[in-house]
């Protein structure tokens, strides 16, 4: 079911590109109103917001995600547990830059001895700027049409697919896909698992919340051949993180990452654009990195967070990476050059954090610390002075600044040290720091300042980084990265090139040239199997890349597989019969069989 749904949804997105000329609206979906006077069915209203926000994502309709809507709602101090009035809903939509607002209501008749539970739902489309319901001209008259459906509650996701289709159809009568396509996409999550997930989102009881999400994951796995319900696992990860169950949190977040990677692999295999919830991947990776850091596992924390730094360009990521690099350097006792390298990395990372958030006191302190530890006394002193200006009671900043000033024979050092003594009296803090300093000239007991961002703050920034119209900008960014990778390979900087190519493939998994370059790197390193795999993948995405055919042919000549070598020589010559490398491969393959 999942593969079929992903396949159909990809068709929807690709085939709809022809409609781009019609312009792009922005839609926001509110939870539907439960008019049944039965609060046990409130979860249904939230499920409409969650499901429709995903189903309506087509190229001509940008959608405010359900998570974004909640963040904006909280910022405007509109309670999440009550439905806003129409006037407040329009204010919320305008704050989201939405031009269309989707709202609705429903009633549910519970199951009885003879009949299953049924739902009657009405959805409406409101044009935000005009403050009116969407209408259309029928027989010369302007008519407003609500979308009304009645069905068994067990068919809830089918209903949501039908409503999504009707909303899109009212905007564009020439839709390139059918209602059945959207119904199939809507049913991508088993009904019972979806119900448990939505109920988990709504409950405030921690134990019940955990049980709902665990049940959702279990039901999904049972129905989808050990598949992973990423949304439920992401919520479980945060739940465990809040309870300080760090091992359980990492396990849940890692399942989110595994599901994302599997999704991208399926997209490559099916040759379809990936729809893999990359925001969830970024979120899970970020919190895994912070968890490793809290556990003192600095190397894994750096390995997890480093790929996010360039992708997200978030101050919190750069600051965390810089602080972790300093701590990793402190912990490195056996390899002085490695410790020095980590310190130098921390300066670069924290400078980027400081440039993006010059008024953040924690970032400024960490940047000053990195400069101090790398013996850049003058710059460190300037940063610590700025830290003290922002917080005149920062005793640790006074203490380190005093040590810097002493080292450069600054006459104000004694006054600064006296301020540190006054501010670091609790727990003999000054005496303890001084004891360490006199013994080893170190300040390892001064902690770095990394504040774990609230989830809503992190998600808000990640979502804001997502481009509204990625196609044009993505292509130019990809071209730039590919050009960078070519230069890095030419200069022999293979590790840097691989990092660059991974960035390309994260957003353009069908980039044939990226796989071609990866193949060349693997071949240069003597990793023949990886080289073969990369070259074949390159050909899979673009059969006209003659360099990949030639490279594979030469590999098979070396392996003594003459039949394969001749095959690739022939395919290369079909692309360009005058290509000298292809002709050379032909000669090699002919000698191979003799």
C-alpha positions in Angstrom: 0.0 0.0 0.0 2.8 2.5 0.9 4.7 2.0 -2.3 1.5 2.3 -4.4 0.5 5.5 -2.5 3.9 7.0 -3.0 3.9 6.1 -6.7 0.5 7.7 -7.3 1.3 10.8 -5.3 4.5 11.2 -7.3 2.4 11.0 -10.5 0.2 13.7 -9.1 3.1 16.1 -8.4 4.9 15.5 -11.7 1.9 15.6 -13.9 0.6 18.8 -12.3 3.7 20.8 -13.3 1.9 21.7 -16.5 -0.6 23.7 -14.5 2.0 26.0 -13.0 1.0 28.8 -15.4 -2.3 29.2 -13.5 -0.6 30.7 -10.4 -0.1 29.4 -7.0 -2.4 29.8 -4.0 -1.4 29.1 -0.3 -3.9 27.0 1.7 -4.2 26.5 5.4 -6.4 23.7 6.9 -8.0 24.1 10.3 -9.1 21.2 12.5 -12.7 20.4 11.7 -15.4 21.1 14.3 -16.9 18.2 16.2 -20.7 18.9 16.4 -21.6 15.5 17.9 -21.3 16.6 21.6 -19.1 13.5 21.9 -15.6 14.6 22.9 -14.2 11.1 22.3 -14.5 11.9 18.6 -12.5 15.1 18.8 -9.5 13.3 17.3 -11.4 13.1 13.9 -11.3 16.9 13.6 -7.5 17.0 14.1 -7.1 14.2 11.6 -8.7 16.3 8.9 -6.2 19.1 9.5 -3.3 16.6 9.5 -4.3 14.6 6.4 -5.6 17.4 4.2 -2.5 19.4 4.8 -0.5 16.6 3.2 -3.0 15.7 0.4 -3.4 19.2 -0.9 0.3 19.6 -1.7 0.4 19.9 -5.5 2.7 22.3 -7.5 -0.1 24.9 -7.9 -1.1 24.9 -4.3 1.4 25.6 -1.5 0.1 24.4 1.9 0.8 25.7 5.4 1.8 22.4 7.1 -0.2 21.4 10.2 2.9 21.9 12.3 3.4 25.4 10.9 -0.2 26.2 11.6 0.2 25.2 15.2 3.4 27.3 15.7 1.7 30.4 14.3 -1.4 29.7 16.4 0.7 29.6 19.5 2.6 32.7 18.6 -0.7 34.6 18.2 -1.8 33.1 21.6 -4.7 31.3 20.0 -5.4 28.1 22.1 -4.7 24.8 20.3 -7.4 23.0 22.2 -10.3 25.2 21.1 -11.4 26.0 17.6 -11.0 29.7 16.7 -13.9 31.8 15.4 -14.2 32.7 11.7 -12.7 36.1 12.3 -9.8 34.7 14.3 -9.3 31.9 11.7 -9.0 34.6 9.0 -6.4 36.4 11.1 -4.5 33.2 11.5 -4.6 32.6 7.8 -3.4 36.1 6.9 -0.6 35.7 9.4 0.4 32.5 7.5 0.1 34.4 4.2 -2.6 31.9 3.2 -5.0 32.9 0.4 -7.3 29.9 1.0 -8.7 28.7 4.3 -10.1 25.2 4.6 -12.6 24.7 7.5 -15.2 22.1 8.2 -17.6 20.5 10.7 -18.8 16.9 11.3 -21.2 14.9 13.2 -20.8 11.2 14.2 -23.4 8.6 14.9 -21.8 6.0 17.1 -22.0 2.3 16.3 -25.0 0.4 17.5 -25.8 -3.3 17.6 -26.8 -3.3 13.9 -24.9 -0.5 12.3 -21.3 0.8 12.1 -20.4 4.3 13.3 -21.0 6.9 10.5 -19.7 10.4 9.9 -21.3 13.3 8.1 -18.8 16.0 7.2 -19.0 19.4 5.5 -16.0 21.2 4.2 -15.8 24.9 3.0 -13.2 26.9 1.2 -12.8 30.5 2.2 -10.9 33.1 0.1 -9.0 34.8 2.8 -8.3 38.2 1.1 -11.9 38.7 0.1 -13.3 37.1 3.3 -15.8 35.0 1.4 -16.6 31.4 0.5 -15.2 30.2 -2.8 -17.8 30.2 -5.5 -18.1 29.2 -9.1 -20.3 30.2 -12.0 -23.0 27.6 -12.9 -25.6 28.4 -15.6 -24.7 32.0 -15.4 -25.1 32.2 -11.6 -22.5 32.6 -8.9 -22.9 29.5 -6.7 -21.2 28.6 -3.4 -20.9 24.9 -3.0 -20.0 23.2 0.3 -18.4 19.8 0.1 -20.6 17.3 2.0 -20.0 13.6 2.5 -21.5 10.8 4.5 -19.9 7.4 5.1 -18.8 4.9 7.7 -16.3 6.3 10.1 -14.0 3.4 9.2 -13.6 5.0 5.8 -12.4 8.3 7.3 -9.2 8.4 5.2 -11.2 7.7 2.0 -13.4 10.6 2.9 -10.4 12.8 3.4 -9.1 11.8 -0.1 -12.5 12.7 -1.6 -12.6 16.1 0.1 -9.0 16.9 -1.0 -10.0 16.0 -4.6 -13.1 18.2 -4.4 -11.1 21.1 -3.0 -8.5 20.9 -5.8 -11.3 20.3 -8.4 -13.1 23.5 -7.4 -9.8 25.4 -8.1 -9.0 23.6 -11.4 -11.5 21.6 -13.4 -8.7 20.2 -15.6 -7.0 18.2 -12.8 -4.4 15.7 -14.3 -5.4 13.0 -11.8 -8.6 11.2 -10.6 -10.4 11.1 -7.3 -9.3 7.5 -6.9 -5.6 8.6 -7.1 -6.1 10.9 -4.1 -8.1 8.3 -2.2 -5.3 5.8 -2.6 -2.8 8.5 -1.4 -5.0 9.3 1.6 -5.0 5.6 2.7 -1.2 5.4 3.0 -1.4 4.8 6.8 -3.5 1.9 8.2 -6.7 3.3 9.7 -6.2 2.0 13.2 -2.6 3.3 13.3 -3.7 6.7 12.1 -6.4 6.9 14.7 -4.0 6.0 17.5 -1.5 8.6 16.3 -4.0 11.4 16.1 -5.4 10.5 19.6 -1.8 10.6 20.9 -1.4 14.2 19.5 -4.5 15.3 21.3 -4.1 13.8 24.8 -2.2 15.7 27.5 -1.7 12.6 29.6 1.9 11.5 29.2 1.3 7.8 29.8 -1.7 7.7 27.5 0.3 9.7 24.9 3.1 7.2 25.0 0.7 4.2 24.7 -1.1 5.8 21.7 2.1 6.4 19.8 3.5 3.0 20.6 0.2 1.4 19.5 0.3 3.5 16.3 3.8 2.2 15.5 3.0 -1.4 16.3 -0.2 -1.3 14.2 1.6 0.3 11.3 4.4 -2.2 11.4 2.0 -5.2 11.5 0.0 -3.9 8.5 2.9 -2.7 6.4 5.4 -5.6 6.6 7.6 -4.1 9.4 7.3 -0.6 8.1 8.2 2.4 10.3 5.5 5.0 11.2 7.9 8.0 11.2 5.4 10.5 12.6 4.6 8.3 15.6 8.3 7.5 16.2 9.2 11.2 16.1 6.6 12.0 18.7 7.9 9.1 20.9 11.4 10.4 20.6 10.4 13.7 22.0 8.3 12.1 24.7 11.3 10.0 25.8 13.6 13.0 25.6 11.4 15.0 27.9 11.5 12.0 30.4 15.3 11.8 30.1 15.1 8.3 28.7 17.9 9.1 26.3 18.5 5.6 24.9 14.8 5.2 24.1 14.8 8.7 22.5 17.7 7.9 20.3 16.2 4.6 19.2 12.9 6.3 18.1 14.7 9.1 16.3 17.0 6.6 14.5 13.9 4.8 13.3 12.7 8.1 11.8 16.1 8.4 10.0 15.9 4.8 8.8 12.4 5.3 7.4 13.6 8.5 5.5 16.6 6.7 4.0 14.4 3.8 2.9 12.0 6.2 1.4 14.7 7.9 -0.7 16.0 4.4 -1.8 12.5 3.5 -3.0 12.2 6.7 -4.9 15.5 6.0 -6.6 14.4 2.5 -7.5 11.0 3.6 -8.8 12.6 6.7 -10.5 10.1 9.0 -8.8 10.6 12.3 -7.0 10.9 11.5 -3.3 8.2 12.6 -0.8 10.0 11.5 2.3 9.3 14.0 5.1 12.8 15.5 5.2 11.9 18.0 7.9 11.3 15.0 10.2 14.7 13.6 9.2 16.4 16.9 10.1 14.6 17.2 13.4 15.4 13.6 14.4 19.1 14.1 13.4 19.4 17.3 15.4 18.0 15.8 18.6 20.0 12.6 18.3 23.1 14.8 18.0 22.2 16.8 21.2 21.4 13.5 23.0 24.9 12.1 22.1 26.4 15.3 23.3 24.5 15.0 26.7 25.9 11.5 27.0 29.5 12.7 26.4 29.6 10.8 23.1 31.3 13.7 21.3 32.5 12.0 18.1 29.0 10.6 17.3 27.4 14.0 18.2 29.7 15.7 15.7 29.1 13.1 13.0 25.4 13.5 13.4 25.1 17.2 13.5 27.8 18.2 11.0 25.7 17.3 7.9 22.9 19.4 9.2 25.0 22.6 9.7 25.4 23.4 6.0 21.9 22.2 5.1 20.0 24.2 7.7 22.4 27.0 8.5 20.8 27.3 12.0 22.5 29.3 14.7 21.6 26.5 17.2 23.3 23.9 15.1 26.5 25.9 14.6 26.6 26.8 18.3 26.1 23.2 19.4 28.7 21.9 17.0 31.2 24.5 18.2 30.7 23.8 21.8 30.9 20.0 21.2 34.1 20.5 19.2 35.6 22.3 22.3 34.5 19.5 24.6 35.8 16.8 22.2 39.1 18.6 22.1 39.3 18.7 25.9 38.5 15.0 26.0 41.1 14.1 23.5 44.2 13.1 25.6 46.1 10.8 23.2 46.3 12.8 19.9 47.4 16.5 20.3 47.0 17.3 16.6 43.4 16.0 16.7 42.7 18.1 19.7 44.1 21.2 18.0 42.1 20.4 14.8 38.9 20.2 16.9 39.6 23.6 18.5 40.2 25.2 15.1 36.9 23.7 13.9 35.2 25.2 16.9 36.4 28.7 16.0 35.0 28.5 12.5 31.7 27.0 13.6 31.2 29.5 16.5 32.1 32.4 14.2 29.3 31.4 11.9 26.9 31.2 14.9 28.1 34.6 16.1 27.7 36.2 12.7 24.1 34.9 12.5 23.2 35.8 16.1 25.6 38.5 17.3 23.4 39.4 20.3 23.0 35.8 21.6 25.0 35.8 25.0 25.6 32.0 24.9 26.9 32.1 21.4 29.2 35.1 22.2 30.5 33.4 25.3 31.3 30.2 23.4 33.0 32.1 20.6 35.1 34.0 23.1 36.1 30.7 24.8 37.1 29.2 21.4 39.3 32.2 20.6 40.8 32.0 24.1 41.7 28.3 23.8 43.3 28.9 20.4 45.5 31.7 21.9 43.8 34.5 20.1 43.9 36.7 23.2 43.0 40.1 21.7 39.9 38.8 19.9 38.9 36.7 22.9 39.1 39.7 25.2 36.9 41.8 22.9 34.3 39.0 22.9 34.4 38.6 26.6 34.0 42.3 27.1 30.9 42.2 24.9 29.6 39.2 26.9 30.0 41.2 30.2 28.3 44.3 28.6 25.3 42.1 27.9 25.4 40.5 31.4 27.4 42.4 34.0 27.0 39.6 36.5 28.7 36.9 34.3 31.4 35.9 36.8 33.0 33.3 34.5 33.4 35.8 31.7 35.1 38.2 34.2 37.4 35.4 35.4 38.6 34.3 31.9 38.9 37.9 30.8 41.1 38.6 33.8 43.4 35.7 32.8 43.7 37.0 29.3 44.5 40.6 30.5 47.2 39.2 32.9 48.8 37.4 30.0 49.1 40.6 27.9 50.2 42.7 30.9 47.0 44.8 30.8 46.8 47.1 33.9 43.0 46.5 34.3 43.5 42.8 34.9 43.4 43.2 38.7 40.1 45.1 38.7 38.5 42.5 36.4 39.8 39.7 38.7 38.2 41.4 41.7 34.9 41.5 39.9 35.2 37.8 39.3 35.9 37.1 43.0 32.8 39.0 44.0 30.6 37.2 41.5 31.9 33.7 42.0 31.4 33.3 45.7 28.7 30.6 45.7 30.2 27.1 46.3 33.7 28.5 46.4 33.5 28.8 42.6 36.3 31.3 42.3 38.6 29.2 44.5 37.9 26.1 42.6 38.6 27.7 39.2 41.7 29.3 40.6 42.9 25.9 41.9 42.6 24.4 38.4 44.3 27.4 36.8 47.3 27.4 39.1 47.8 23.7 38.6 47.4 23.4 34.8 46.5 26.8 33.3 43.2 25.3 32.1 39.6 26.2 32.6 38.0 22.8 31.9 35.5 23.3 34.7 33.9 26.2 32.9 31.0 24.7 30.9 30.1 25.7 27.4 26.7 27.3 26.9 24.3 25.4 24.7 20.6 25.8 25.3 18.5 23.1 23.8 15.9 24.9 21.7 12.2 24.2 22.3 11.0 21.8 19.7 8.5 24.4 18.3 11.3 26.9 17.9 13.6 24.4 16.0 10.7 23.2 13.8 9.6 26.7 13.0 13.1 27.7 11.7 13.5 24.4 9.8 10.1 24.9 8.1 11.0 28.6 7.3 14.1 27.4 5.5 12.0 25.3 3.2 11.7 27.1 -0.2 8.2 27.8 -1.4 9.1 27.3 -5.0 12.2 25.1 -5.1 12.4 24.1 -8.7 14.3 27.0 -10.2 16.5 27.8 -7.2 17.2 24.1 -6.6 18.6 23.6 -10.1 21.0 26.5 -9.8 22.2 25.4 -6.3 22.7 21.9 -7.6 24.8 23.2 -10.6 26.9 25.2 -8.2 27.5 22.2 -5.9 28.4 20.0 -8.8 30.9 22.5 -10.1 32.4 22.7 -6.6 32.6 18.9 -6.5 34.4 18.8 -9.9 37.0 21.3 -8.6 37.4 19.3 -5.4 38.0 16.1 -7.3 40.4 17.8 -9.6 42.3 19.1 -6.6 42.4 15.6 -5.0 40.1 16.6 -2.1 38.0 13.5 -2.3 36.5 13.7 1.2 35.3 17.2 0.6 33.9 16.2 -2.8 32.0 13.3 -1.3 30.4 15.7 1.3 29.4 18.1 -1.5 27.9 15.3 -3.6 25.9 14.0 -0.6 24.4 17.4 -0.3 23.4 17.3 -4.0 21.9 13.8 -3.6 19.9 14.8 -0.5 17.8 17.1 -2.6 18.4 15.7 -6.1 18.6 11.9 -5.6 18.4 11.4 -9.4 21.6 13.4 -10.1 23.4 11.1 -12.6 26.5 13.2 -12.6 26.8 13.0 -8.8 26.9 9.2 -9.0 29.4 9.4 -11.9 31.8 11.5 -9.7 31.3 9.2 -6.7 32.2 6.3 -8.9 35.5 8.1 -9.9 36.3 8.7 -6.3 35.6 5.1 -5.3 37.7 3.9 -8.3 40.6 6.1 -7.3 40.4 4.7 -3.8 40.5 1.1 -5.1 36.9 0.4 -3.9 35.9 -1.4 -7.1 32.5 -2.7 -5.9 31.4 0.7 -4.8 32.7 2.2 -8.0 30.7 -0.3 -10.1 27.5 0.4 -8.1 27.9 4.2 -8.5 28.6 4.0 -12.2 25.7 1.7 -12.8 23.4 4.1 -10.8 24.7 7.0 -12.9 23.7 5.1 -16.1 20.4 4.2 -14.6 19.5 7.9 -14.2 21.1 9.1 -17.5 22.1 6.5 -20.0 23.9 9.1 -22.2 26.8 9.6 -19.7 29.5 8.0 -21.9 32.2 8.3 -19.1 30.3 5.9 -16.9 30.0 3.3 -19.8 33.8 3.6 -20.5 34.7 3.4 -16.8 32.6 0.3 -16.3 34.1 -1.3 -19.4 37.6 -0.7 -18.2 36.8 -2.2 -14.8 35.4 -5.4 -16.4 38.5 -5.6 -18.6 40.6 -5.6 -15.4 38.3 -8.2 -13.9 38.6 -10.4 -17.0 34.9 -10.3 -17.7 35.3 -9.7 -21.5 31.6 -10.1 -22.3 30.7 -7.2 -20.0 33.6 -5.1 -21.2 32.5 -5.5 -24.9 28.9 -4.7 -23.9 29.9 -1.4 -22.3 32.3 -0.6 -25.3 29.3 -1.1 -27.6 27.0 1.1 -25.6 29.6 3.8 -25.3 30.1 3.8 -29.1 26.3 4.0 -29.6 26.4 7.3 -27.7 29.4 8.7 -29.6 31.1 6.5 -32.3 34.0 9.0 -32.5 34.8 9.2 -28.8 38.5 8.3 -28.3 37.9 6.8 -24.8 35.1 4.6 -26.2 37.3 3.5 -29.1 40.2 2.8 -26.7 37.8 0.7 -24.6 36.7 -1.2 -27.8 40.3 -2.1 -28.5 40.9 -3.2 -24.9 37.8 -5.4 -24.9 38.8 -7.0 -28.2 42.2 -7.9 -26.8 40.6 -9.1 -23.6 39.1 -12.2 -25.2 42.3 -13.3 -26.9 
